[in-house]
């Protein structure tokens, strides 16, 4: 947790036709159960903002909590996917089948919800990139084996059910209106909703109270100069959110909270400290991304190695964008950075 926050009671949301359902997620990195927001429409139907993970426990929790609130998940006008991670879109295909509602997602995350960006497939396709990060070949083989063994906990969405979601799209609900805000970082196509009248910001995984958003390594824009620079893009969007006059943040995990400016200031300081450590290490001698792992992590954890590599690479990219580090030899077999 990076700043002082105050949790808000869900009862304050219900008056605005917002119902938060908590869906269990079977991996700790998510930061706790994922939120599904059922938002009342003016015509008596509902909009779904995210759908939870498509495990049997996840679906049971979704149906059970919806039933407790008297919400009919077959009576949906639209399903909005905040971003293409399975704990947020895992039930989209099923709920679309049952309700007939289209599934809205930003173009930059379409491949994820279609299942065309499975990690095991991407890892195999981009093995050369990981080798250039300095990952040893035997470690990379273990990473690939683990990715290939991982179970599939999601039904991917049929392309015919998808509709495009754009930055600036206006959404109308029973008690308020909202605008779609594209805030890439956690994923390239992550979107949030800004409801200016009640000053509610549906932040999904862009702003979380108790964990930092993982700037996950993403190959949607290729490997070279066009590569998606997750943390640099995230920080740009987070600064925009900091300037909002917000009454409450409605996150993708955990209850609604206040104090977003203090929290984001703490997050900026957190990343600043990490970048300072990496810069100091690179001032001693050039290093690859893999060789920089001990600077931020006490030990390498194979199941979390991609997240660790992503975090180190993303912070080094910020330093590179600031002109504080540079690649020593772009043509080298293993790419190493040095402080400037």
N, C-alpha and C positions, 0 to 999 in steps of 0.2 A: 504494500500500500504506500503510495507516494505523496499523499496529502490528506488533510483532514476532510472527512466526508460525513454526511448524515443520511442514513437510510430513511426513505420515505415509505409510509404505509401504503399497501396496494389499494386501500379503500379510497385514497385520494385520486387514484387513476380511474376507478370504476365510475366516478361521477362524469368522467369524460368519455365513457364507453370504451375504456382500455382494460383488457383482462390479460394478466401475465400468467402464463403457464410455465412451470419449471420442469424441464425434461432432463433426466439423468444422462450423463455422458461417461462412458467407461474408460476415460483416460484423463490423468491428472492435469496434463498440460492445458486443458481447455479452461481451467479456472473455475470449475464447479458446474452445476447443472446449467443447461442452455435455456434461454428464455424464448418462448413463443408468445408473440403479442397478437391477441384477437381484438380487432378494432371495429367497432360498430359502424356500419354504413347507414346513410339516410334512408335507404329503401328497405331496411329490415334485414339485409344480408350482412355479412362480415368480411373484412379483409384480414388475411393472415400475414403477419410480418415474421418470416421464418417459420420453420416447421419442426425443428428438433431432429434428432438422429433416428435413423430407421431401424434400430434394434427392437427386439420384442419388448424389452423394458421401456424403451423410449416411446414406442407407439402406445403401450398400455398407459403410461403416465399421461400422454397427450389426450387420449380418449377419456380417461378417468377424470382428469381435472376439467376438461371441457364439459363433461356431463355434470359435474358438481356445480358449475356456473350456469347450467342450462343452455350451453352453447352447442349448436348443431353444426358440426364440421362438414356436413353436406350442403350447408347453406352459405357458400362462399362466393363472393364476387370476383376475387383475385387472390393470388398467392404471390407475395413479394419475397424474393430471396435476397438477403442482405449481402451475402458473398458465398463463394463456392467451396465452403468447407462442410464436410458431411454432417457435423453436429448442428448445422443451420439449415440444410436443405434435404436431409435424409428422407423425410416423409412427403416431399413435394409431389412426386409422381403418383403415389397412392391417393393423396388427398385431391389431386387434380382429377384422377379417375372417378373418385366417389362424388365429387361436387360439380365437375365440369368446368371448374375455374381455371383460367390460364395462369401460367407461371411466369412472373416478370423477373428478369435478371439483367444486369449490365452486360454489354457485349464482351467486356474484357474477362468475364468469368464464365462465359457460356461453355467453353471447353470443359470446365470443371464439372458443371452440373450434367453435361452430356456423358461424362465418363471418359472423355478423350484425353484427360490429363492425369491419369492414374500415376501415382508416384513411382511404382515399380517400373512402369513403361518409360517414364521420363528419366529415371535414373539410368536405365540401360541405354537410352538414346544419348544421354549427355555424360557418359562415363569419362570421356576425355576432358570435360570441363572440371570434374572432381579431381582427376589426376593432376591437372594444372593448378588446382588449389593446394596440392601437396598431399592429398590423401593417399596413403600407401595402397598398392594394388590389392594386397591381401585384405586390408580393412574394407576397401570398396567392395570386394567380393562378398564379405560378410554382410555389408549393408544391403547389397542386392538380394542375397538369400533371405534376409529378414523381410525386405519389402515384398518379395514374391510369396512369402508364407503368410503375410498379414491377411486376415479375413476381410471379406467385403460386407460392410454393415450398411449398405445403401443401395436403393434402386435408383439408377440414374434416370434423368428426365428425358422423355421423348422430345425430339426437336420440334415436332408439330405442336406441342403444348406451350412452347416458349414464346414470350413476347419481350420486346426490347424495353429496357429501362434506361432513361437518360438523365443526366444532370439537369436540374431545373424543372423536371416534370412536376406538374401540380396534381396533388391527390386530395380528393374531397371525402370527408367522413361525416358522420352524423353530428358531431359536436365541434369539429375543428377542421381546418385544412392543413396540409403539410406540403413541403417541397422536397423533392429528391436531391440529395447532395452527394455527388461522387467524390469519395475520399480514398484514393488508392494508397496502399501501404501494406496493411495486413494481407490483403490480396490486391491484385491490379483492378478488380472490378467491384470493390466494396462500396456500398452505398449506405447512407444514413438518411433519416427523415427529420426535417426541421419544421416543427409546428410553432409558428411564430406567435400566434395568439395566446395559447397557454404557456408558451416558452418552454416546451418540452422538446428534448433532443433525443431521438431514438438512435443510439450510438452503436448498437450491436458490438463488434469487437474493436472498434476504433478507440473508444475510451472505456476502460474498465477500472473499477475501484481498487482491486487488490492484486492485479497482475499486469505486467507490461504486455502490449500486443506484440506477438512474435513477428518480426519482419522476415517472413519465410522466403527462402530462395525460390525464385519463380522464373521459368524459362518461356513465359508467354510471348516475350518480345525478343527472343533469341539470346545468344551468349555474348556477343561483342559489344560494340558501342551502343547498340539499341537496348541492351539488357535492362530489365526493370530493376530500378534501384529502390528497394522496398523502404528502407528507413528514411532515406532522403525525401521520398514522396510522402511518407507518413508524417514526418515532422512538419512539412509544409501544411498539410491538412489539420494537424493538431493545433498549430498556431492560429488557424482560422477559427477552430472551435473555441479556443481560449478566449477570443474576442467577443464571442456571443454573450448576450445577456440571457442566461439560462435559469429557469426556475428549477428544472430537474433534468438529470441525465437518466435515460432509460437504456441500460446497457444490455449486451447480449448474454451476460452471465451476472447473476446477483440482482438484488433489489435496486429500485431507483434511488438516486443519491443526489446530494448537492455538493457544492465546493469544488466545481470542476477546475477552476483556475488554480487553486492551491495544488490540486492533484496533478495537473499538467505541468505546473512549474517544478514540482518534485520529479516528475518523469523526465523533463528536459535536463534537470540536474543529474539524474541517474545516468542518462545516456552521455552527458558531458563527462562524468567521471569515468565511464567505460572508455570513451574515446581518448581521454587523458592517459589512461593506463596503456592503451594500445600505442599511442603516439610515443610515450616514454620508452616502451619496449622497442619500437622501431628505430628510435634514436640510438639505441645500443648497437643494433645490427639489422640488416635486412632479414625478412622472414616471410614465409608463405602463410596463407590463412590457416592451414592445419597446424603449422608451428606456433601460431599465435594463440591456439586454444588454451594453453596453460595460463595465459595472461588473465583470462576471465573465468576459467573453470579449474577447480582443483583436480578433477579427474575426467577422463573421457568416458562417456556412457554411450555404448554402441546404439541402443534403441533411440537415444536422443541426439545422436551425433549430427544429423541433418539440421536440427534446430540450433545446435551449438555452432556449427559452421555458418549457418544463416546469420546468427547474431554477430559473430565476429566479422564476417564479410560485410554485412550491412553497415556496421560502425566504421569499418575501414573505408567503405565507399563514401560515407559522410566526410571523413577526413580528406579523402581524395577530392571531393567536390569543393572542399574549403581550401584546397591547395596546400595542405599540411603534410600529405604523404604522396608518393608517386611510385609507379611500377619501375623497378630497376631495369629490367630487360623484357619488353613485351614479347619478344620472340623466344624466350627461354621455355624449356620443357615444363618447368615448375615456375609459376609466377610468384615473384617476391616483391614486397613493398619496402620502402625506406622512408624515414622522416625527411622532410625538407627544411 
